[in-house]
Amino acid sequence: MSLSHAILGFLNYGPRTGYDLKRMFDSSVRHFWPAQQSHIYQALSRLAEDGLASVEVVPQDDRPNRKLYRITEEGEAELRRWMTEPRPERPMRSPFLMQVFFSGSLEDDRILKLLESKADEIRALLSHFETGSVAQPTFAKDLPDREQFFWYLTLDFGIESARFSLRWIEEAIDRVRGKAYEQGIAGALAERRNH
């Protein structure tokens, strides 16, 4: 997915500044597509150059002028084209799983510290998903029910993915504490065979 298409999606709801877009990203899709402010502005410039968005400079007396971006007809057509073509998922890369993969050479207490730290991180993420700005996006209240449904459908995916990860890590902690590694492959897969 390109950042530009996500921006076109947000501009499809109405005109926005780069600052507005950053707030929308942070309060809606950050759990699966975070965006840095500088990257948003770069993408907006490209969209305007390519004719997919237009820009209006809004003068301000007490601050720098604002740039208000709107999606163009060409931008709407590109967004629709992009939304209707299947997109392959990128292969997952996880530094954490790479650490776990090579953890056989570490002492149990160090492995447990790694796993417990990740579990705490996921618990905090779950709390944010369930009660933070992603759970109550500032901009969603102004959208029709159908749009809100799909916003929250992606939030549900984020919550379920985090719950799965937390459950897996908690089981891994139990297995390390129980020294299931002494059984080799059988110890790693025993829980899966019992479900």
C-alpha positions as CSV (number, residue, x, y, z in Angstrom):
1,M,0.0,0.0,0.0
2,S,1.2,3.4,-0.7
3,L,0.9,6.4,1.7
4,S,-0.5,8.4,-1.2
5,H,-3.5,6.1,-1.6
6,A,-4.2,6.4,2.1
7,I,-4.1,10.2,1.9
8,L,-6.4,10.1,-1.1
9,G,-8.8,8.0,1.0
10,F,-8.8,10.6,3.7
11,L,-9.1,13.5,1.2
12,N,-12.1,11.7,-0.3
13,Y,-13.9,12.6,3.0
14,G,-13.2,16.3,2.4
15,P,-10.5,18.9,2.2
16,R,-7.7,18.6,4.7
17,T,-4.3,20.2,5.6
18,G,-1.2,18.1,6.2
19,Y,-1.7,18.6,9.9
20,D,-5.3,17.4,9.7
21,L,-4.2,14.3,7.8
22,K,-1.5,13.5,10.5
23,R,-4.2,13.7,13.2
24,M,-6.5,11.4,11.1
25,F,-3.7,8.8,10.7
26,D,-3.0,8.9,14.4
27,S,-6.6,8.5,15.5
28,S,-7.7,5.9,13.0
29,V,-5.2,3.7,11.0
30,R,-2.0,4.1,13.1
31,H,-2.4,0.5,14.4
32,F,-1.7,-0.8,10.9
33,W,-0.3,2.1,8.9
34,P,1.5,4.8,10.8
35,A,2.7,7.9,9.0
36,Q,5.2,10.5,9.8
37,Q,4.3,14.2,9.2
38,S,7.2,14.7,6.8
39,H,6.2,11.7,4.7
40,I,2.6,13.0,4.6
41,Y,3.8,16.4,3.2
42,Q,6.0,14.7,0.6
43,A,3.1,12.6,-0.6
44,L,0.8,15.6,-0.7
45,S,3.3,17.4,-2.9
46,R,3.5,14.4,-5.3
47,L,-0.3,14.0,-5.4
48,A,-0.6,17.7,-6.3
49,E,2.1,17.4,-9.0
50,D,0.4,14.3,-10.4
51,G,-3.0,16.1,-10.6
52,L,-4.5,13.7,-8.1
53,A,-5.0,16.4,-5.5
54,S,-5.4,20.2,-5.7
55,V,-4.0,22.6,-3.2
56,E,-5.4,26.0,-2.1
57,V,-3.2,28.4,-0.1
58,V,-5.3,29.9,2.7
59,P,-3.8,33.1,4.1
60,Q,-3.6,33.5,7.9
61,D,-2.6,36.7,9.7
62,D,-1.1,35.3,12.9
63,R,0.4,32.1,11.5
64,P,2.0,30.8,8.3
65,N,-0.4,30.3,5.4
66,R,-2.3,27.0,5.4
67,K,-2.3,24.6,2.4
68,L,-5.7,22.9,2.0
69,Y,-5.7,19.8,-0.2
70,R,-8.7,18.4,-2.1
71,I,-9.0,15.2,-4.1
72,T,-9.5,15.8,-7.8
73,E,-11.6,13.7,-10.2
74,E,-8.4,12.0,-11.3
75,G,-7.6,11.3,-7.6
76,E,-11.0,9.8,-7.0
77,A,-10.6,7.5,-10.1
78,E,-7.1,6.4,-8.9
79,L,-8.5,5.7,-5.4
80,R,-11.3,3.6,-6.7
81,R,-8.9,1.7,-9.1
82,W,-6.5,1.0,-6.2
83,M,-9.3,-0.1,-3.8
84,T,-10.7,-2.6,-6.2
85,E,-7.5,-4.3,-7.2
86,P,-6.3,-7.1,-4.9
87,R,-3.0,-6.3,-3.1
88,P,-0.6,-8.9,-2.0
89,E,0.5,-8.7,1.6
90,R,4.1,-8.1,2.2
91,P,6.0,-10.8,4.0
92,M,6.0,-10.2,7.8
93,R,9.3,-9.1,9.3
94,S,9.5,-9.3,13.1
95,P,12.7,-8.4,15.0
96,F,11.0,-9.9,18.1
97,L,10.4,-13.3,16.5
98,M,14.0,-13.2,15.2
99,Q,15.1,-12.7,18.8
100,V,12.9,-15.6,19.9
101,F,14.2,-17.8,17.1
102,F,17.8,-17.5,18.3
103,S,17.0,-17.5,22.1
104,G,18.1,-21.1,22.6
105,S,21.6,-19.9,23.5
106,L,20.3,-17.6,26.3
107,E,19.5,-18.3,29.9
108,D,15.9,-18.8,30.9
109,D,15.7,-15.6,32.9
110,R,16.9,-13.5,29.9
111,I,14.4,-15.2,27.6
112,L,11.6,-14.7,30.1
113,K,12.5,-11.0,30.4
114,L,12.3,-10.6,26.6
115,L,9.0,-12.4,26.4
116,E,7.5,-10.5,29.4
117,S,8.6,-7.2,28.1
118,K,6.9,-7.9,24.8
119,A,3.8,-9.1,26.6
120,D,3.7,-5.7,28.5
121,E,4.1,-3.9,25.2
122,I,1.1,-5.7,23.7
123,R,-1.0,-5.2,26.8
124,A,-0.4,-1.4,26.5
125,L,-1.2,-1.6,22.8
126,L,-4.5,-3.4,23.6
127,S,-5.4,-0.8,26.1
128,H,-4.8,1.9,23.5
129,F,-6.9,0.0,21.0
130,E,-9.7,-0.5,23.4
131,T,-9.8,3.0,25.1
132,G,-7.4,5.4,23.3
133,S,-7.7,7.7,20.3
134,V,-7.9,4.7,17.9
135,A,-10.9,3.4,19.7
136,Q,-12.6,6.8,19.5
137,P,-11.3,8.4,16.3
138,T,-12.0,12.2,16.4
139,F,-13.0,12.2,12.7
140,A,-15.1,9.1,12.7
141,K,-18.1,10.7,14.4
142,D,-18.6,12.9,11.3
143,L,-18.8,10.0,8.9
144,P,-21.8,7.9,7.8
145,D,-22.4,4.7,9.6
146,R,-21.2,2.6,6.7
147,E,-17.8,4.4,6.8
148,Q,-17.6,4.0,10.5
149,F,-18.3,0.3,10.2
150,F,-15.3,-0.3,8.0
151,W,-13.0,1.9,10.2
152,Y,-14.0,-0.1,13.2
153,L,-13.7,-3.4,11.3
154,T,-10.0,-2.7,10.9
155,L,-9.8,-1.8,14.6
156,D,-11.3,-5.2,15.4
157,F,-8.6,-6.8,13.3
158,G,-6.0,-5.0,15.3
159,I,-7.5,-6.0,18.6
160,E,-7.9,-9.6,17.7
161,S,-4.3,-9.7,16.3
162,A,-2.9,-8.2,19.5
163,R,-5.0,-10.7,21.6
164,F,-3.6,-13.6,19.6
165,S,0.0,-12.3,20.0
166,L,-0.5,-11.8,23.7
167,R,-2.0,-15.3,24.2
168,W,0.9,-16.8,22.2
169,I,3.5,-15.0,24.3
170,E,1.9,-15.9,27.6
171,E,1.9,-19.6,26.4
172,A,5.5,-19.3,25.4
173,I,6.4,-17.9,28.9
174,D,4.6,-20.8,30.5
175,R,6.5,-23.3,28.3
176,V,9.9,-21.7,29.1
177,R,9.1,-21.7,32.8
178,G,8.0,-25.4,32.5
179,K,11.2,-26.2,30.6
180,A,9.2,-27.5,27.6
181,Y,12.3,-26.9,25.5
182,E,13.7,-30.1,27.0
183,Q,11.2,-31.9,24.8
184,G,12.5,-30.2,21.6
185,I,10.0,-29.8,18.8
186,A,7.3,-31.7,20.8
187,G,7.6,-29.1,23.6
188,A,7.2,-26.2,21.2
189,L,4.2,-27.7,19.4
190,A,2.5,-29.6,22.3
191,E,-0.1,-26.9,23.0
192,R,-1.1,-26.7,19.3
193,R,-1.7,-30.4,19.1
194,N,-4.0,-30.3,22.1
195,H,-6.3,-27.6,20.6
